[in-house]
Amino acid sequence: MLALARKVNQSIVIGNDVEVTILEIKGDQIKIGINAPKNVPIYRKEIYTQIQEENKSAVQEVDLEKIRNLFERKE
């Protein structure tokens, strides 16, 4: 993990098109702004983890035999 020190109104750039700016610091909370293209999904970590878990459970519920039948050649 890369750790960087930034002050209010300072930024970091990720890749070529994502900019993260420190907007405000109050006690133990930091407000950040993220400027990224619309096609780049941005989630809080706890929401991202929840989405991943939901996706895993959805895959486990899939009936593979029904999917195979969808793609079988009808002769």
PyMOL commands that set and color helices and strands:
alter all, ss='L'
color gray80, all
select helices_A, chain A and resi 45-60+64-71
alter helices_A, ss='H'
color red, helices_A
select strands_A, chain A and resi 11-14+18-26+29-35
alter strands_A, ss='S'
color yellow, strands_A
deselect
rebuild
show_as cartoon
